[in-house]
Amino acid sequence: MVPDLRARRAWTLPHIPDPALVLARLLVVLGTRPEAIKLAPLVYELRRRVPAEAVHIVATGQHAELARRALAAFDLQPDHELPALEHGLSLARATAMMLSRLDEVLVELEPRWVLVQGDTTSALAGGLASFHRGIPFAHVEAGLRSGRLDQPFPEEAHRRLLDGISDLLCAPTERCREHLEREGLSRERIAVTGNTGIDALEWMRRRSTPWPEPACLRGIAPQTNVVLVTAHRRESWGLPLRAIGAALRALAIAHARDSRWILPLHPNPAVAAPLRAALGDLANVHLLAPLEPAELWACMARATFVLTDSGGLQEEAPSLGKPVLVLRSCTERSEGVDLRIAELVGTEVHSITSACDRLLRDPVALQRMRPQRNPYGDGRAAERIAEALEARGAFAR
């Protein structure tokens, strides 16, 4: 069923304070769990510098419940929630619906600046809606490049489009800045900030240390290897995801006595169904609902290594001293690969099993991959982004 776009006024906006009483109005647009996690520290930093009512969180409805839960983990909630998108929408329809709804929000709120993060459909819609209305916007996590438009899909195209039209490019690393300048984007638009995902991890670590032990870790002997696994990328749906499931099955059986495999599953049936079919009957494989941020980081802290196709986990794992095997053939986070704290293993059964088996059996190989520092951030990205916005007049009356 195609949603009726004429029903676009199905939500209401809360009362907005008198603009004369507000120093600035900054709109933070997000729609997915990773966006909520990575933007939470920035919301706090902005609200530290301007009145809290001047900073509004708009949730697009892309992954409504997951985003809401992630914000709640940081004691935040959306100021405006758009209707949850129906499951199974095409990328084009989802983008069109969010673009139309966000345009109405921009007309209603008249923000001074808009902030979007990363490369999701929500970020693309937020950036385009701002561009169409002539409202300056900042792209947080700008300049990441895999070198292939089809991997990750559609994220690589989304971030290139956003970088081309944004007013402030918040590049997490020097390499990202180099990518942007090589594409002809002026240095004046770029600020090298670090990655706000590291800010989020450090914020949670300061707030709650040690993290509460998730149920999936209870009773696991100290000498047992724990592998944290996530897989969800759209380009892996179908045969690649089935190959990942087959590789994990072979590994879990081969290491039945000395390993536990923790798999928080993305709720999309295209992801969860093949992994449940491959792994659901194995006693040393824990198939879980998506974990809260602190629970996920507690699992990562306990893990021997991380096996993932997630960009966020590639960034966060070095802060916890964990090697990463990347379930992709290329990555936009190449700093870890260059430092040999991350390794691309693709989605073929043999390459996955051989790489994991090596780290499970060879302590020397595992130790060589342990990170000594995090190349993606130092926990001060939100502060630098706020300073860049202030320098561009975002906080002026």
N, C-alpha and C positions, 0 to 999 in steps of 0.2 A: 504494500500500500504506500503510495506517494503522499507525504504530508502536505497539507493544504497551506501554502505560503500565505494565503489571505488571512490565516488565523494568527498573524504575527503579533497582535496585541493581546495575546493570551497571558501575558505576565504584566505585573505592575512594578513600577520603580518606587522605592520608598521616598519619603520626603527628603529633599535636598536642602541643606542649610543655605541661608541667604549668602550669595556670593560675596557680599561686602564683608562678611564675617570670616571668610576663608582666605588664607594667604595664597594658596595654590590648590588646584584640583588635578590630581594625577590619577590616571586610570590604569590599573594593573589588570591585564586580560590574561586569563588562563582557562584551560579546559581539561587538562590531564593531570594524573598524579605526579609525574616528574616536574611539570611546570609548577604545580602547587608547592612542592618541596623546594625547588630552586628559587622561587620568588618570595617565599615566606621571609627569609632574612632581609630581603630588600624592602618588603613592606614595613618591617620593624624599623629599619634604618631610615626610611623616608618619614615615618610617623615620629621618629625621634627628632627630626629636623623641622617639620611643619606640623600643624595641628592634625590630630588623627583623622578628623572628619574630612580633611583635604585629600586623603589617599583612599581611593575606592577600589575594591576588588570586584571584578566582573567575571563570573564563571559562565562559560559559553554553553555548557551542557554536553560537551563532547564525551567525556567520561564522568558523568555528573556525580555519582556516588563515590567513586575512587578519589576524585579531586576534593570533594567535601571532607572525606575522612582524612586525607593528607593535610589539608589546612587545619583541621581540628587537632591534629597531633602537635601543631605549633600554636595552639590556642587562638586560631584565626577562623573566620568564617566569611563567606562572600557577602559583600554589600548588595550585590545584584546577581540573581541566579536566573539565567535564561532556561527555557524548557529543555529537558534532557532530550538528546537526539534519539530517534528510533533506531533500534539495532538493524543493521543490514543496509543502511543508506550508502549509496555510492559516494566516492570522494567528491564528485562534482556537486551532488545534491547537499551533502553535509556542508561543503564550503559555501554554497549559495545561501543556505538557511542561516548559517552563522553570520555571514557577511551582511545580510539584510537586517537581522536582529541587532547586530552590533552597531550598524548605522543608526538605528533608532536610538540606541543608548547614547551615542555621541551627540546626536541632536538634542537629546534631553539634558545631558549633563554638561555639555560644552567644556570638555577638559582642556587644560593648558598643554599637557603632554599625555601620551599613551605609552605604556611599556608592554612589550611582548617578549616571550622567552623561547629560544630554541627554534624548532622547525616543524611544529605540529600544524594540523589544519586550523586549530584555534589561533595560533600565532600568525599564520598567513592571513586569516580573515581579519584579525585585529589590525595588522599592519596595513592591509589594503583599505579597510574601512577608514582608517586614519588618513592615509594618503589621499583617498578620494575626497575627504572633507577638508584637506589642507591643514590637518592637525599634526604637529611634529610628533614623531614617535621614536622610541629607543628600542633597538634590537639587542636584547641581552643574550649573550652566547653567540656573537656574530663571528663570521670568518671560518667556521669549521668547513673542511672540504675533504671528501673522500676521493675526488677525481672522477667519479662515475655518477651520472645522473640517475642511474637505475639502482644504485646501492648507497645508502638506504633509500628505498622508494616509499613515499614521494618526498621524503624529508630533504634529500640533497637539493632538489629543485626548489622546495619551499624556502630554504635558507638563502639560496642565491638570489631569489626574487626579493626577499625581505631586505637583504643587504643592499641591493641596488636602489631601494626607495627610502630607506630609513635615514633619519636625521642624526642619530647618534648610534655608532656601532661599538658595542661593548665586547671587545675581543678578549676571550679568556687567557690567551697566551700570545707570546711574540710571534709564533708561527701563524696564528690566525691573523694577526695584524699584517704579516707579510703576504698572506693570501689576498687580503683585501686590497692592499696597495698594488699588488701585481695585477689585479683586475681593474685598476684605474681609479679606485675610490680614494678620495683625498685624506691625507693624514689628519686634517683638522676635524674630520667626522669620527675619528677612531680614538677610543680610549682602551688601553690594555688594563684589564681589571682583575683577572683571575676568574675562577668559576664559582658561582654562588652555591652550587651543590656542596662544595667543601665548607662554605659558611654554614649551611644547614646541618651538616654532620657535626661540626664543631659546636654549634649552638645546642644541639641535642646532647652532645657529650658533656658539655658544661652543666646542662640542666639536670641530667640524670646519669650519674656514673656510680656504680656500674649499671649498664642497661639491664632491665628485667629479663630474665632468661625465658625465651619462648618455649612453649610446651614441646616443640619438635626437638629441642636439644636436651631435654631432661632424660637422665639415665644413660647418656652416652659416655662411655669410658674415655678418660683423657687421651689414651693412646690411639683411639679410633680416628681415622681420617674422616673429616666432614667436608663435603663439596657442595657449595652453594651454586645452584644452576638457575638461570632464567633464559627464556627464549620466547620471543613474541614478534619479531620483525615481519612486516608484511611480505617482504621478498622471500622469506623462508616458508611461507605457507605452502602446504602441499608436500611434494616429494622431499624438499630439504628438511622440513620439520619431522617427517617420518624417519628420515635418516638419522636425525639427532636422537629421536626416541630409540631407534635400534642400537645406536652407539651407547647410549646410557644404559640400556638393558644389558648389553654385553659387559659393560664395565661393572655394573652393580652385581651381576652374577659372578664375575671373575673375582671380585673383591667383597664377596658376601660377608666374610668374617671380620674384615677390618675397615669397613667404610659405611658411611651414611650419606645419602644424597638428598638434599633439601631443595625442593622445587616449588616455589610460589608460582601458581599458574595464573596467567592473564585470563580474565573471564570470557574473552571472545572464544566461542566454540571452535573456530578455525584453529586456535592454538591449543586449547585445553583438551579437546576430544582426542587428537592423535597421541598426545603424551599420556593421557589416561589409559588409552588402549594399549600402549607399549609397556607401561610401567606400573599400572594399577595393582598388579598381583605380587609385587616384590616387597618383602618385609623391610628391607633396608633403604627403601625409597619413600620419602615423605612428600606426597602431593598436597599442597596447601592452597588455601585462599590467599589472595594478596596480603602481604604482611604490612603492619604499620611501620613507618620509617625506623623507629628505634628497634623494633623486632628484627627487621631486615639487617640493620647494622650490627646487631648482636650476633646474628647468624654469620655475617661476614667476619666479625672479629674472631669467631670460633673456627671458621673454615680453614682448611689446609690450603685451598686455593679456590678461585672463583671461575666458573665456566659460564659465559654469558654472551648475548648479542646486544646487551644494553649499553648505551653510551654513558648513562649515569653511573653504573657500576664500574665501568672502566675508569671513571674519574675518581670515584670514592675509595676503591680498594687500596690504592697506594697509601692513603691516610691511615689505614689499618694494617699496613705491612703485608698485604696479600697479593701474590701473583695472579694474573688474569689470563685465561685462555679465551680468545674471542671467537665466537661462533659466526664468523663472517670472513669473506675473502678480502675485504678491504675495510679500513676504518678511517674516520675523520679525526680520530684521536691518536695520531701517529706518534706523539711524543713518548707514550709508554712503550710502543714497539721499538723505537729507536734506543730507549734505555734498557731494553730487554727485560722489562718487568711485565710486559704483555706479549702475547704471541698469537698471531692469526692462525686458526686451525680450520676454518671453513666449516662446511656442513656435510662432508663426506664421512662415512662411518669409520674408515681406516684412519684418517687423519685425526679425528676426535679421540678414538680409542688409544692410538699410539701416544699422543701428547699427554692425555690424562694418566695413562699407565706409567709413563716415564716419571711424572711428578709423584705418583703414589708409591713407586718402588725405589726411587733414587733420591735420598735426602740431599745429596750434593747438588743435583739439578734443581731441586726445589729451593734450596738456599740461594743459589745463584740468581733466581728470579725474584727474590724478596726485595721489595722497594726500600730504598734508604730515604727517599723524599718523594713528595707528590709534585709532579710537574704541572699539574692543572690548577693549583691554587693554594693559598695560604690562610684562608678564612677571613679575608678582608675585602672580598670582591664587592659586597653590598656598599661598603663605605666608599670605595672608589667610584662606583656607579653613581651614587648620590652626589659626590663631589663633581663629577662630570656633568650631571644634570644642573647642579647649582651654577656651574661656570657658564652654562648656556641659558641662564635666566629662567629655569623652570620653577624656581621658588619665589620669584619676584611677584609683588602685588600687581 
